[in-house]
Amino acid sequence: GKDIVQFAKAVEISHSNIDKKVCTGTHGDKETQQSSAAGFADEAQATKVAQCSGFATDKSATLSLSKFVEGVKIGEKNWPTGRVYDTAAKDARKNSNAKAVAKDLVALNSDEKTIVA
């Protein structure tokens, strides 16, 4: 978890446009109870996710990789597996956060991939 924290800080400082393209999507693990989730938290709730890209709608206008790392407490927990909320918080699929971050990074264009590499 510590490495992804350092990576997120570097991306936030040097390339905020790329920061907004990671962990703000809809492909990550989520439950139907989280259909209105609008932010990150260190524990999954109906209105907050502890999962990269676990939103019902795109959140790139308001959230980012750096906000994910900070809000979900990646340096302390929730890495590589996130948490989702149904009637209570529970573990998402194994390695869900790591897989969601990787999927978002792979989706970057060629120039952006070169920058973050």
C-alpha positions in Angstrom: 0.0 0.0 0.0 2.8 2.4 0.7 4.1 2.3 -2.9 0.7 3.2 -4.3 0.4 6.1 -1.8 3.8 7.6 -3.1 2.7 7.0 -6.7 -0.6 8.8 -6.2 1.1 11.8 -4.5 3.6 12.1 -7.5 0.7 11.9 -10.0 -1.3 14.5 -8.1 1.5 17.0 -7.9 2.8 16.7 -11.4 -0.2 15.6 -13.6 -3.5 16.5 -12.0 -5.3 15.8 -15.3 -4.1 12.1 -15.1 -4.9 12.0 -11.4 -8.6 12.6 -12.2 -8.7 9.6 -14.7 -7.9 7.0 -12.1 -10.3 5.6 -9.5 -13.2 7.8 -10.6 -15.1 5.3 -12.9 -17.8 2.7 -12.7 -16.1 -0.6 -13.4 -14.8 -1.4 -9.8 -16.6 -3.6 -7.3 -19.8 -2.2 -5.9 -23.2 -3.3 -4.6 -26.6 -2.1 -5.6 -26.9 -0.4 -2.1 -24.1 2.0 -3.2 -25.9 3.4 -6.3 -25.7 6.9 -4.9 -22.1 6.8 -3.6 -20.4 10.1 -4.1 -17.1 9.9 -2.3 -14.5 7.8 -0.7 -14.2 6.5 2.9 -12.0 4.1 4.8 -15.0 1.9 5.3 -17.7 1.2 2.7 -21.1 2.8 3.4 -24.2 3.4 1.3 -23.0 6.8 0.2 -19.2 6.3 0.3 -16.9 3.7 -1.3 -13.7 2.0 -0.1 -13.1 0.8 -3.7 -11.4 2.3 -6.7 -13.8 3.1 -9.5 -16.8 1.7 -7.6 -19.3 4.4 -8.6 -22.6 4.2 -10.4 -21.6 7.2 -12.5 -18.3 8.8 -13.5 -16.8 11.0 -10.8 -13.8 12.5 -12.6 -15.1 16.0 -12.1 -14.8 15.8 -8.4 -12.6 12.8 -7.4 -9.2 11.4 -8.2 -6.5 8.7 -7.5 -5.0 10.9 -4.8 -8.4 11.4 -3.1 -9.0 7.7 -3.3 -5.6 6.9 -1.6 -6.3 9.5 1.1 -10.0 8.8 1.7 -9.8 5.0 1.6 -6.6 5.0 3.8 -4.7 2.9 1.3 -1.5 3.2 3.3 -3.2 1.6 6.3 -5.8 -0.8 4.9 -8.0 -1.5 1.9 -5.1 -2.6 -0.3 -5.1 -4.6 -2.5 -8.7 -5.6 -1.6 -11.4 -2.9 -1.2 -14.6 -3.0 0.7 -18.2 -2.7 -0.6 -21.5 -2.1 1.2 -24.7 -4.2 0.9 -26.5 -4.2 4.3 -23.1 -3.9 5.9 -19.6 -3.3 4.9 -17.8 -6.4 3.6 -14.7 -7.3 1.6 -14.9 -6.9 -2.2 -13.4 -9.5 -4.5 -9.8 -10.4 -3.8 -7.4 -7.7 -5.1 -10.3 -5.5 -6.2 -8.6 -2.2 -5.6 -5.3 -3.3 -7.2 -7.2 -4.6 -10.3 -9.3 -1.4 -10.6 -6.3 0.9 -10.4 -4.5 -1.3 -13.0 -7.5 -1.1 -15.3 -7.7 2.7 -15.1 -3.9 3.0 -15.8 -4.2 0.7 -18.8 -7.0 2.9 -20.1 -4.8 6.0 -20.2 -3.6 7.1 -23.7 -0.1 6.4 -24.8 1.3 9.7 -23.8 -0.3 9.5 -20.3 1.1 6.0 -19.8 4.6 7.3 -20.7 4.2 10.1 -18.1 3.2 7.8 -15.3 5.7 5.2 -16.1 
